[in-house]
Amino acid sequence: MIFFIYQFFISIILLFSPVIIIYRILKNKEDKFRVKEKFCFPSEKRSRGKLVWFHGSSVGEIMSIIPIIKKYDKDRTINKILITSSTLSSSKILKKIKFKKTTHQFYPIDHFFFSNKFLDHWKPNIAIFLESEIWPSMFKSINKKKIPLILLNARITKKTYNRWFKIKKFSNSIFSLINKAYSQNSETNYYLKKLNVKSIKSIGNLKFIENDNFETNQADKKLFSQFKRYKTFIAASTHDTEELFAAKTHIFLKKKNKNIITIIIPRHVSRVNQIISQINELGLNVISRSSNKKKLKNIDIFVVDTFGESKKFYKFATTVFLGGSIIKRGGQNPLEPARFGTKILHGPNIDNFKDVYKYLNRLKISSKVNSPQECANSIIFRKNMKKAKKMKYLGTTILKKTLNELDKSIHNEI
């Protein structure tokens, strides 16, 4: 009954989908040439042979499996790797990575018609979903076609569990379709058992795995050599209002540091014009990455409005504030900048990464801040590579364990 109501609700949304899609295209949140993939009009053919399918919601999930994809992209026993995601930003990042037999498609709308059509076209030999990507219609279709289903780097929070628990019978029927779950923490283990997942194994959080997938061209080298002449503070993965938080932090910093530039890397680059306008009202000089201005003299704020370049800036950063934590979004992943020996600052809302921050707190490289002044007072201008090496070792260990487990599942099943 609940599944019927769910499908009916999706069907109603489909009636309004043309309006929704046009709005999202105008807001630069959809690829106008590839949006048809979400309605199961694939832009590529399914080649012959064994196909492994990975699905993650957005940038964070997809980036966490790049080292795994690289390994299987070279595996001769696998003919094709399909990666699906839901966001435009994730597709743009994947476009920059050169794979031999890996392709990206946008994840279809979770309606039984599209789920079946998607599976009939791609015919995956195994489906690997990431973190908390639980889709009732697709899971039922996967099960009917007897495709093995793995939940990798599984993450179920108390808040998520409470939502599923309200429809317990339905939830149990969906979660029971997962053949094997590899969880990232003990909390998830507990909730997965409650939700009727039979086979669960804890490996650790894939986001600890290091991913060195970035290149610096000649023009970038000239730009970054200029940054080295300044003290820098980075505010990354910021959401609306958090850019102003960073800009106000800069004002406090500038009182004691004349040669300082604050770099803002927003979560959604489509907001860049709004961000620049808001910062200009504070009387600060701001430029964007895409403006291609070659000199940084007299610049206060540098906004990175390009995809997949965060690491280039983390490489010389000493302190990074992670967004989604001042507003109530549960925080964004702090591990990437922490691997470069930076100090990590965050707001009070970090429920999405509680385990990660516990580890960073043990290493004494993260701090909570509540105001721009407190943020400015917490910023340091030196790196700590000794502690970064500990994180690298942990990430390497998790990668080895993950590949060992996936090798068993993939090669046994396909």
C-alpha positions as CSV (number, residue, x, y, z in Angstrom):
1,M,0.0,0.0,0.0
2,I,2.8,2.5,1.0
3,F,4.7,1.6,-2.2
4,F,1.6,2.3,-4.3
5,I,1.2,5.7,-2.5
6,Y,4.9,6.4,-3.1
7,Q,4.6,5.6,-6.8
8,F,1.4,7.7,-7.1
9,F,3.2,10.6,-5.5
10,I,6.1,10.3,-8.0
11,S,3.6,10.1,-10.8
12,I,2.1,13.4,-9.7
13,I,5.5,15.0,-9.7
14,L,6.1,13.7,-13.2
15,L,3.2,15.8,-14.4
16,F,4.9,18.9,-13.3
17,S,8.4,17.8,-14.3
18,P,8.7,19.9,-17.5
19,V,8.2,23.1,-15.4
20,I,10.6,21.9,-12.7
21,I,13.2,20.9,-15.3
22,I,13.0,24.2,-17.2
23,Y,13.4,26.1,-13.9
24,R,16.4,24.0,-12.9
25,I,18.0,24.5,-16.3
26,L,17.6,28.3,-16.0
27,K,19.2,28.1,-12.6
28,N,22.2,26.1,-14.1
29,K,21.3,23.0,-12.0
30,E,20.7,20.7,-14.9
31,D,22.5,19.9,-18.1
32,K,20.0,20.8,-20.8
33,F,21.5,18.3,-23.3
34,R,21.6,15.4,-20.8
35,V,18.5,15.9,-18.6
36,K,16.7,13.3,-20.7
37,E,18.8,10.7,-19.0
38,K,16.8,11.2,-15.9
39,F,13.7,10.1,-17.9
40,C,15.6,7.0,-19.1
41,F,16.7,8.2,-22.5
42,P,20.3,7.0,-22.2
43,S,23.0,9.0,-24.1
44,E,25.2,5.9,-24.6
45,K,24.7,2.3,-25.6
46,R,25.4,-0.7,-23.4
47,S,28.5,-2.5,-24.7
48,R,28.9,-6.3,-24.4
49,G,30.3,-8.0,-21.4
50,K,30.2,-7.6,-17.6
51,L,29.0,-4.3,-16.2
52,V,29.5,-3.0,-12.7
53,W,27.2,-0.1,-11.6
54,F,28.1,2.4,-8.9
55,H,25.5,5.0,-7.8
56,G,26.2,8.0,-5.5
57,S,24.1,11.1,-4.9
58,S,26.5,13.9,-5.6
59,V,30.1,15.1,-5.5
60,G,31.2,13.8,-2.1
61,E,30.0,10.3,-2.6
62,I,31.4,10.1,-6.2
63,M,34.8,11.5,-5.2
64,S,35.1,8.9,-2.3
65,I,35.0,6.0,-4.8
66,I,37.4,7.4,-7.5
67,P,40.4,5.4,-6.2
68,I,38.1,2.3,-6.3
69,I,36.9,3.1,-9.9
70,K,40.5,3.6,-11.0
71,K,41.3,0.1,-9.8
72,Y,38.3,-1.6,-11.6
73,D,38.8,0.5,-14.7
74,K,42.0,-1.5,-15.2
75,D,40.4,-4.9,-14.3
76,R,40.3,-7.0,-17.5
77,T,37.5,-9.2,-16.1
78,I,35.2,-6.2,-16.0
79,N,34.1,-4.8,-19.4
80,K,32.2,-1.7,-18.4
81,I,31.8,0.5,-15.3
82,L,28.7,2.7,-15.1
83,I,28.5,5.6,-12.6
84,T,25.3,7.3,-11.9
85,S,24.7,10.5,-9.9
86,S,21.9,13.1,-9.5
87,T,23.8,16.4,-9.6
88,L,25.3,18.5,-12.4
89,S,28.4,19.2,-10.3
90,S,29.3,15.5,-10.0
91,S,29.0,15.0,-13.7
92,K,31.3,17.9,-14.4
93,I,34.0,16.6,-12.1
94,L,33.8,13.1,-13.6
95,K,34.2,14.6,-17.1
96,K,37.7,15.8,-16.0
97,I,38.9,12.3,-15.1
98,K,40.2,10.1,-17.9
99,F,38.8,6.6,-17.6
100,K,39.1,3.9,-20.3
101,K,35.8,2.0,-19.8
102,T,33.9,4.1,-17.3
103,T,30.8,6.1,-18.3
104,H,28.5,8.5,-16.4
105,Q,24.8,8.8,-16.6
106,F,22.3,10.8,-14.5
107,Y,20.2,8.6,-12.2
108,P,16.6,8.1,-13.3
109,I,13.5,9.2,-11.5
110,D,12.5,6.5,-9.0
111,H,9.3,5.4,-10.8
112,F,8.9,1.7,-11.6
113,F,8.6,2.5,-15.3
114,F,11.9,4.3,-15.4
115,S,13.6,1.8,-13.0
116,N,12.7,-1.1,-15.2
117,K,13.6,0.7,-18.4
118,F,17.0,1.7,-17.0
119,L,17.9,-1.9,-15.9
120,D,16.7,-3.3,-19.2
121,H,19.0,-1.0,-21.1
122,W,22.2,-1.2,-18.9
123,K,21.7,-4.8,-17.6
124,P,24.2,-4.4,-14.7
125,N,25.8,-7.6,-13.3
126,I,26.0,-5.9,-9.8
127,A,24.6,-2.7,-8.3
128,I,26.6,-0.8,-5.7
129,F,24.8,2.1,-4.0
130,L,26.6,4.6,-1.8
131,E,25.9,5.9,1.7
132,S,22.2,6.6,2.3
133,E,21.0,6.2,-1.3
134,I,17.9,4.1,-0.7
135,W,15.4,4.1,-3.6
136,P,12.3,1.8,-3.2
137,S,11.3,1.4,-6.8
138,M,14.9,0.8,-8.1
139,F,15.6,-1.6,-5.3
140,K,12.4,-3.6,-6.1
141,S,13.3,-3.7,-9.8
142,I,16.9,-4.8,-9.0
143,N,15.6,-7.6,-6.8
144,K,13.1,-8.8,-9.4
145,K,15.9,-9.1,-12.0
146,K,18.1,-10.9,-9.5
147,I,20.9,-8.4,-9.6
148,P,23.1,-8.5,-6.5
149,L,22.7,-5.2,-4.5
150,I,25.4,-3.8,-2.2
151,L,25.2,-0.7,0.0
152,L,28.8,0.6,0.2
153,N,30.0,3.1,2.8
154,A,26.5,2.9,4.3
155,R,25.4,5.8,6.5
156,I,22.2,5.8,8.5
157,T,21.8,8.6,11.1
158,K,19.4,8.6,14.0
159,K,17.3,11.2,12.1
160,T,17.2,9.1,9.0
161,Y,16.3,6.0,11.0
162,N,13.5,7.7,12.7
163,R,12.0,8.7,9.4
164,W,12.2,5.1,8.1
165,F,10.9,3.8,11.4
166,K,7.6,5.6,10.9
167,I,6.8,3.2,8.0
168,K,8.5,0.2,9.6
169,K,6.9,-2.6,7.6
170,F,7.6,-0.9,4.3
171,S,11.1,0.1,5.4
172,N,12.0,-3.5,6.4
173,S,10.7,-4.8,3.0
174,I,13.0,-2.3,1.2
175,F,16.2,-2.7,3.3
176,S,15.9,-6.5,3.3
177,L,16.6,-6.3,-0.5
178,I,20.2,-5.3,0.2
179,N,22.4,-8.4,-0.2
180,K,25.3,-6.9,1.7
181,A,26.0,-3.6,3.5
182,Y,29.5,-2.2,4.3
183,S,28.9,0.4,6.9
184,Q,31.1,3.4,7.8
185,N,30.4,3.4,11.6
186,S,28.9,1.5,14.5
187,E,25.8,3.7,14.6
188,T,25.0,2.7,11.1
189,N,25.5,-1.0,12.0
190,Y,22.9,-0.7,14.7
191,Y,20.3,1.0,12.6
192,L,20.8,-1.3,9.6
193,K,20.1,-4.3,11.8
194,K,16.9,-2.6,13.0
195,L,15.9,-2.0,9.4
196,N,16.2,-5.7,8.5
197,V,19.6,-5.8,6.6
198,K,20.9,-9.3,7.0
199,S,24.6,-9.1,6.1
200,I,26.5,-6.1,7.5
201,K,30.2,-5.5,7.8
202,S,32.0,-2.4,9.1
203,I,35.0,-1.2,7.1
204,G,35.3,2.5,7.8
205,N,34.5,5.7,6.0
206,L,35.6,5.8,2.4
207,K,36.0,9.5,2.6
208,F,39.3,8.9,4.6
209,I,40.7,7.5,1.3
210,E,43.1,9.9,-0.4
211,N,42.4,10.9,-4.0
212,D,45.2,12.7,-5.8
213,N,43.2,13.4,-8.9
214,F,44.1,16.9,-9.9
215,E,46.5,18.6,-12.3
216,T,48.0,22.1,-12.3
217,N,48.6,23.8,-15.7
218,Q,51.1,26.6,-16.4
219,A,48.5,29.4,-15.9
220,D,47.6,27.9,-12.6
221,K,51.2,27.7,-11.5
222,K,51.6,31.5,-12.0
223,L,48.4,32.2,-10.1
224,F,49.3,29.9,-7.2
225,S,52.8,31.3,-7.0
226,Q,51.1,34.7,-6.2
227,F,49.0,33.2,-3.4
228,K,52.2,32.0,-1.7
229,R,53.1,35.7,-1.2
230,Y,49.9,36.1,0.9
231,K,48.5,34.7,4.1
232,T,45.4,32.8,3.1
233,F,42.2,31.6,4.8
234,I,39.8,29.2,2.9
235,A,36.0,28.8,3.5
236,A,35.0,25.7,1.5
237,S,31.6,24.0,0.6
238,T,29.8,27.1,1.8
239,H,26.0,27.6,1.6
240,D,23.9,30.7,1.5
241,T,24.9,33.2,4.4
242,E,28.1,31.3,5.0
243,E,30.0,33.3,2.4
244,L,29.1,36.4,4.4
245,F,30.3,34.7,7.5
246,A,33.7,34.1,5.7
247,A,33.8,37.7,4.4
248,K,33.2,39.1,7.9
249,T,35.9,36.8,9.2
250,H,38.2,38.4,6.6
251,I,37.4,41.9,7.9
252,F,38.6,40.8,11.4
253,L,41.7,39.2,10.0
254,K,42.6,42.2,7.9
255,K,42.9,44.3,11.0
256,K,46.1,42.4,12.0
257,N,47.1,41.0,8.6
258,K,47.4,43.4,5.7
259,N,48.6,40.8,3.2
260,I,45.7,38.4,3.5
261,I,43.3,36.9,0.9
262,T,40.2,34.9,1.8
263,I,39.3,32.1,-0.7
264,I,35.7,31.1,-0.8
265,I,34.8,27.8,-2.5
266,P,30.9,27.7,-2.6
267,R,29.0,24.4,-2.6
268,H,26.9,25.6,-5.5
269,V,28.8,27.7,-8.0
270,S,25.6,28.8,-9.7
271,R,25.2,31.3,-6.8
272,V,28.5,33.1,-7.7
273,N,26.8,36.4,-8.8
274,Q,24.7,36.5,-5.6
275,I,27.8,35.9,-3.5
276,I,29.9,38.5,-5.2
277,S,27.1,41.1,-4.9
278,Q,26.7,40.4,-1.1
279,I,30.4,40.7,-0.5
280,N,30.7,43.9,-2.5
281,E,28.2,45.4,-0.1
282,L,30.7,44.9,2.7
283,G,33.2,47.1,0.8
284,L,35.5,44.3,0.0
285,N,37.3,43.7,-3.3
286,V,36.3,40.4,-4.8
287,I,37.1,38.5,-8.0
288,S,36.0,35.1,-9.3
289,R,38.2,32.2,-10.5
290,S,36.5,32.3,-13.9
291,S,37.3,36.0,-14.4
292,N,40.9,34.9,-15.2
293,K,42.3,38.0,-13.6
294,K,46.1,37.4,-13.4
295,K,47.0,39.7,-10.5
296,L,45.9,39.4,-6.9
297,K,47.0,42.9,-5.8
298,N,44.4,44.7,-3.6
299,I,42.1,41.6,-3.6
300,D,40.3,40.7,-0.5
301,I,38.1,37.8,-1.6
302,F,38.8,35.2,-4.3
303,V,35.7,33.1,-5.2
304,V,36.3,29.7,-6.8
305,D,33.4,29.3,-9.2
306,T,34.8,26.3,-11.1
307,F,34.3,22.6,-10.5
308,G,36.7,20.1,-9.0
309,E,39.5,22.5,-8.1
310,S,39.3,22.5,-4.3
311,K,42.5,20.5,-3.9
312,K,44.6,23.0,-5.8
313,F,43.8,25.5,-3.1
314,Y,44.0,23.1,-0.2
315,K,47.5,22.4,-1.2
316,F,48.8,25.7,0.1
317,A,46.0,26.3,2.7
318,T,46.8,26.4,6.4
319,T,43.3,26.9,7.8
320,V,40.0,25.8,6.2
321,F,36.4,26.5,7.4
322,L,33.9,23.9,6.3
323,G,30.5,25.1,5.4
324,G,27.0,23.6,5.9
325,S,27.8,23.8,9.6
326,I,26.7,27.4,10.5
327,I,23.4,26.7,8.8
328,K,21.5,23.5,9.7
329,R,22.8,21.2,6.9
330,G,24.8,18.8,9.1
331,G,28.2,20.0,7.7
332,Q,30.4,19.1,4.7
333,N,33.3,16.6,4.5
334,P,36.4,18.0,6.2
335,L,38.8,15.2,5.3
336,E,40.0,16.5,2.0
337,P,41.6,19.7,3.3
338,A,42.7,17.9,6.6
339,R,44.9,15.6,4.5
340,F,46.9,18.6,3.4
341,G,47.9,19.4,7.0
342,T,45.4,22.3,7.4
343,K,43.6,23.2,10.6
344,I,39.8,22.6,10.2
345,L,37.1,25.0,11.6
346,H,33.4,24.3,11.6
347,G,30.1,25.6,13.0
348,P,27.9,23.9,15.5
349,N,26.0,21.7,13.0
350,I,28.1,18.7,12.0
351,D,25.8,15.7,12.4
352,N,26.7,14.3,8.9
353,F,30.3,13.9,10.0
354,K,30.2,13.2,13.7
355,D,32.6,10.2,13.5
356,V,35.0,12.1,11.3
357,Y,35.2,15.1,13.6
358,K,35.7,12.8,16.6
359,Y,38.8,11.6,14.9
360,L,40.0,15.1,13.9
361,N,39.4,16.3,17.5
362,R,41.6,13.4,18.8
363,L,44.3,14.6,16.5
364,K,43.6,18.2,17.7
365,I,43.3,19.7,14.3
366,S,39.6,20.8,14.3
367,S,37.7,23.5,16.3
368,K,34.2,24.7,16.5
369,V,33.5,28.4,15.9
370,N,30.2,30.3,16.3
371,S,31.0,33.8,15.0
372,P,33.3,35.5,12.5
373,Q,35.4,37.0,15.3
374,E,35.8,33.6,16.9
375,C,36.7,32.1,13.5
376,A,39.3,34.8,12.9
377,N,40.8,34.2,16.3
378,S,41.1,30.4,15.6
379,I,42.9,30.7,12.3
380,I,46.6,29.7,12.1
381,F,49.1,30.2,9.3
382,R,51.1,26.9,9.4
383,K,50.5,23.3,8.4
384,N,50.8,20.1,10.4
385,M,52.0,17.4,8.0
386,K,52.8,14.9,10.8
387,K,49.1,14.6,11.7
388,A,48.2,14.6,8.0
389,K,50.3,11.4,7.5
390,K,48.3,9.6,10.2
391,M,45.1,10.3,8.2
392,K,46.8,9.1,5.0
393,Y,47.7,5.8,6.7
394,L,44.1,5.4,7.9
395,G,42.8,6.1,4.4
396,T,45.2,3.6,2.8
397,T,44.1,0.9,5.3
398,I,40.4,1.5,4.6
399,L,41.0,1.4,0.8
400,K,42.7,-2.0,1.1
401,K,39.9,-3.4,3.2
402,T,37.3,-2.1,0.8
403,L,38.9,-3.4,-2.3
404,N,39.4,-6.8,-0.6
405,E,35.7,-7.0,0.2
406,L,34.5,-5.7,-3.1
407,D,36.7,-8.1,-5.0
408,K,35.0,-11.0,-3.2
409,S,31.5,-9.6,-3.9
410,I,32.1,-8.5,-7.5
411,H,34.0,-11.5,-8.8
412,N,31.8,-14.0,-6.9
413,E,28.6,-12.5,-8.2
414,I,29.5,-11.7,-11.8
